Amino acid sequence: MTNKPLVTRYEDNPILTKHDIPYAVETVHNAGATKYEDQYILLFRSHLRNGRSILGIARSDDGYKFRADSKPFMVPSSDSEFSIHEEYGVEDPRICLIGSEYYITYSAYSRFGVRIGLAKTCDFESVERVSLISQADMRNVVIFPETFGGRYARMDRPHSEINPWCIWLSWSPDLVHWGESVPVIQPVQYHWDEMKIGPGATPIKTAQGWLNIYHGVFPTMDGAVYRLGVALHDLADPAKVLGVADDWILSPEDPWELTGYVHNVVFTCGAVAEDDGTVKIYWGGADSVMCVGVAKIDDLIELCLKKARPPLS
């Protein structure tokens, strides 16, 4: 067994900190990622000094050196339909390209709990809110970038105190109304993701299946540790899980991952697959900064298939 890391960290991490943002924020983390017109896009979450969250945008030509726009991309809505559910902030966006439109799922926090909002953009200059697509309490929704028999699919993570928080899969005819939800991946007792799991980056289509980069949490005497893992879903039916890697692929190691707003965290909301068979994975370090690393897609698939555990126990 080799000790070589599956994810090679960028030597100049972190790639974005609060000091790179031209308006006042205290953190830069948990960014959705995509490419638009040959540019890399990060939609990142930031805490304001009142403790609530907004979404900013940064752009890059190479996927490593990013420049933040002069103003935020999304702030809590003033539209009454959304404002009551976004009063505490908007968080943790994921980006999914469907046709010519980029759909953004995000967590909307309010006195009523956390719901998932859906927005869309064609140019990353303007953004339109579409709908709230879940009840409370729901987090970590990622949409598959293709339809299956005319229906959309998503992975989500409802809160539950009865059973460890699982990844579920749901279906929709229109991206707004969702149902037929089933659990597809469950944490395993005394594994690295024992406490809870949730989908991370938008699934990546490969010849072997949909690659799902997710987060898992393990409780320790010093608090929770957030790591990243991978699973592989069937191309035709993503509710069918072909393999869940028993090992994590990324764990907090660098100082800015071990210490920050929330200690011991690597948390992804976005990854970009490249033509050379690699994937750039973007993650928030300690809920404070943004980092990036590169992995070979085939290595991640191999881990799912050759060192697998049952998706449900």
N, C-alpha and C positions, 0 to 999 in steps of 0.2 A: 504493500500500500504506500503510495507516494504521499509526501507531506506538502507537495506543491499546492498553493492555494488555487481554488477554482476561479476566483475573482481576483484579478490583478488591480490593486488600487492605483489610481493616478498619483504620480509622484508629487504633484503640486496641490493635492487636496489640502484644505477644502476649497472648492471652486467658487463658492459664494458665501459671504458672511454679511452681517448687518452693516458692516463698514462699506460694502459695495453698493448699497442701495441709496439712491439720491433723495429719499424721504425717511423720516424717523421711524425705525422699527427696532425691535429688540432681538429678533430671531429671523432666520431664513432656512426653511426646512420643508420636507415632505412635498416635493414638487412632482406634478405630472410632467411627462416628457413626450415629445413627438418631433417630427420634422415637417417643416412647411417651406416650400420654395427653396430647398437646399439649405435652409437654416434650421438649426436645432432650437427648439422652444422649451423653456421650463416655465411652468406655472407654479409658483412656490407660495407656501404659506408663511406668513409673518405674524408674530405677536406685536400688537401695539403696546404702548406704555400703560394702557388701561387693562391689559391682559387679554383683550379679545383679538380675534384673528381676521386678517384680510388676505387676498390673493394678489401677488405681484407677478410680473412677467419679465423674463430675461431671454436674450437671444445670443446665438453663437454661430460662427462659421465652421468651427471644427469639433464642437461638442464638449470642449474643455474650458475655453475662455469665454465667459458670458458677460454681457452688458445688460444691466437692468434698465427698463424704461423709466422715464421720469415721474410716472405716476402709477398707482396700483391698477391692476386689471379688473378686479372685482372687489367690491366692498359690500357690506350688508345692504340689502335692497331697501328702497324707500317706498316701493310698490306694496300696497296693503296685502296683496295675495301672498307675497313672499316675506315681507318685513317682519311679521309676527313670528316667523319661524327662523329668521336670521339675526334676531336682535343681539345674540351673544357672539356672532361671528360666523364666517365661512371658512372651511378648512379642507385640507387633504384632497386636492383635485386629482382626477384621472382623466386622460384625454384619449378619445377613440375616434379615428377617422372612418366614417361611413359615407361612401360616395364622395362628394366634394365638401362635406361639412364635418367639422370637428366637434364632437359631442363631449361635454365636460360634465362628469359627475362630481359632486362635492358634498361635504357634510355641512348641514345647516343646523346651528345650535340655537336653542331658545329655552325659555322657562318650561316648555313642554317636552324637552328632550332633544334628541338628535334625529333629524330626518335627512334623506338624500334629495338634493336638488339636481336638476338636469338643465344645462345651458348649452348653447351652441354658438360657433363662430365660423366664418369662412375665411377670415383674414388676420385674426389675432390683433385686430385694431378695435373692433366693436364686438360686443357679446350680447346675446339675447337669452334670457331665461325662458325655459320651455315649460317646466312643471316641477312640482314636488312628486317624487316617484316612489316614496315609501311612507309608511307610518313610523312613529317612534317605537322602539329605539333601534336604529339601523345605522351601520357604518360600513366603509370600505367596499363600495360598489364599483365593479369594473365590468364594462360591456365588451362582449366579443365583437370584433370588427367585421363580421360577416353574419348573414342570416342562415338559418337552418330550416329548410322546408318553409320558407317565407316568414319565419319567426325569429325574433331577436333573443339572445341569451345573455345573461349576466351572472356573475358571481357576487355574492353579498355576504354580510356577516351580521345577523341580528344578535342583539344582546340576549343572554340567557344565564340565569343563575342556577337553573335546574341541571344543565349539562354543560360541560366545557364549551366555550364559544367555538362554533364550527363554521366552515365555509359551506354555503348553500348555493344552489343553482336555481334560477328562476327564468321564466319565459314570458315574452310579450309580443303582441301583434303590431305594436306601434311605438315602442320605447317609453310609453307613459303608463300603461296599465300592465301590471306584472302579476304572475301567479304560477300555479303548478310547481311550487317551490319544494325542493328536496335537499337534504344534507348530502354533500358529496365527499368532504374531507373532514376528519375529526382529529383533535389532538390525542396524543397517546400518553398515558400516565408515565411520569418520570422520564419522558423524552425532552428534548430541547424546546419543544413547543407545547408542553403539557398544559399551560394555563389557558391560552387562547391562541387562535390563528385568525388570519384574515387575508383576503386577496390583496395583492400589491399593485404590480404593473398590469397594464392592458395585456391580455394574452397574446403570445407571439405564435403565428402559424408556421409550422415546420412540416416536412414530409412525414414525420413520425407521429405528429399530433400537435395539439395546442400546448405551448409551454407556459406554465403558470408560475410566476415568481411571487411568493407570498411571504408574509411575516409570521413568526411564531414567538411566543413569550413563555419564559420559564421563571417561576418565582424563586428567589433566593433570600437568605437572611438579610441581604443588603438591598433588597428591592428586586423588581422585575428586570430581566434581561431580554431585549428584543433582538432577534436574529432573522436572517432570510433563509428560506428554503425553496424547493422547486417541486412541481408535480406536472404530470403529462396527461392531457385529456384527449379523448377520441376526436378525430377530425369531424366526423359526421354527427356525433352525439356527444357534446361536451359534458353532459351529465355522467358519462361513463369515464371513470378515471383509470388510466392505464398503469400508472405507477406514481407513488409518492416517495421521494427520496428520504431515506432514513436519517441522513446526515444533513446538517445545515450547510449552506454555501458561504455565508458571511456572518461574522460575529463582531461585536465592538472590540476594537484593538487600539486604534489611534487615540491620542489624548482628547481630541474633539468629539470622539464617539463615546468615550468613557465618562467624560465630565461635561456638563452643560445644563441647559434648562431642565432636561430629564436625563439622568445618568444612564449609561449602558444601553444605548439605543442605536441600531441601524434600522431604518424604516424606508421602504421604497413605495413610491406611487407611480413610477414611470421607468421605462427602459426603451431603448431604440435598437432594433435589429439592423445590422449592417450587411452590405452585399458580400463581404468577405467571410461570412459565417460566424462573426462575433456579435456580441450584444453589449452595448453600453448600458450599465445599470446605474441609475441615479438614486441616491439615498440621503435622507436627513441623518445627521450625526448629532445624537444627544438632544434632539429637538432644537438645535441651535444653528447649524450650518449645513450647507449642501456639499455632497461628495459624489465622485463618480469612479467606477471601475469597469474593467472589461473582462468578459468571459467568452469562451468558445461555446456556442450553442450545442454542438454535438457532445461536449463534455457534460453539460447539464442534463441533456436527454439521457445519456448513458447512466448517469447517477440515478435518474428516475426509474430506469428499467432494470439495471443490474444490482442496485442496492436499494431495493424497494421495500416498503411495508404496506400492509392493507390500508386503503383509504378510510375505511370505517371499521370500528372494532366493537 
